[in-house]
Amino acid sequence: MTIKLQTFTVLALSAGVLPFIATPPPAAAVTVRPAAPPPAESAERPASEETEKVEKVEEVKSKPVLLRPGHRGEAVRSLQRKLHRGRYYFGRINGVYDEQTKFAVWAFQKHKRMMPRKEVGPKMLAALDKPVRHKVLVPGGAPDRVEIDLRNQLLTVYRDRRPALISHVSTGAEVRYCENGRCGNAITPTGDFRVLRRAPGWTTGPLGSMYNSLYFTGAIAMHGSTKVPLRPASHGCVRVPLETSKRLYQMVKIGEPVHVRGKIM
């Protein structure tokens, strides 16, 4: 066997053919690590849920405090007290954000040149604690008088030249109307007038019901109403919130000057 192998090798070398010997390379050193376990979802979920809860709590704390119709409590009672001190609110201090409270909120917002809204936030609450610069429609007018601002839909009663009652109102819609066989123009006239007649309690006429009416020209009166929207909506009278109209009727007597100025926008 040795002689044959040597003979084969010599013949292969002489033919120029190198023998192929399939010798496996030395094995490389491989470090085998155990497979990583799958993410522990059940362990991570509680942590993320806890983070979400904290974020939600912080979000609630950062939101501005809002009072709106229907709310009750001490915050509403405090709001009513401040509105009463400012001569905007004349209803009960009952801690209920009712319709009369809403009308007083509108009166303050319009008096402060703010956009009338039902909601009360930090901006308005802060403004309630600051003095309001009042714009007089009739400089040099009588110490006791009534001013009606058509543009801002606001009524102010002065006592000794100081605002003693400030009310949101709804004046003539300035449209042509025909109701119950009666037609006319829904206009609240501008000018200088005086209270000519008083009608206590509810009275009903062809154009509807009026409460505690104070007539200052013809059939045009300042009176309490259950409908006092933000827009001019009357047939020409000056609609006043019911609770405010009670105080208005107590204050204003026959002969008191009434000044109507401005133009509805």
Sequence and secondary structure as in RCSB ss.txt:
>XXXX:A:sequence
MTIKLQTFTVLALSAGVLPFIATPPPAAAVTVRPAAPPPAESAERPASEETEKVEKVEEVKSKPVLLRPGHRGEA
VRSLQRKLHRGRYYFGRINGVYDEQTKFAVWAFQKHKRMMPRKEVGPKMLAALDKPVRHKVLVPGGAPDRVEIDL
RNQLLTVYRDRRPALISHVSTGAEVRYCENGRCGNAITPTGDFRVLRRAPGWTTGPLGSMYNSLYFTGAIAMHGS
TKVPLRPASHGCVRVPLETSKRLYQMVKIGEPVHVRGKIM
>XXXX:A:secstr
 HHHHHHHHHHHHHTT                        HHHHHHHHHHHHHHHHHHHHHHS   B TT BSHH
HHHHHHHHHHTT   S   SB  HHHHHHHHHHHHHTT    S B HHHHHHHTS      SSTT  SSEEEEET
TTTEEEEEETTEEEEEEE B B  SEEEETTEEEE     EEEE  EEEEEEEEETTEEEEEEEEEETTEEEEEE
S   SS  BSSSEEEEHHHHHHHHHH  TT EEEEE    
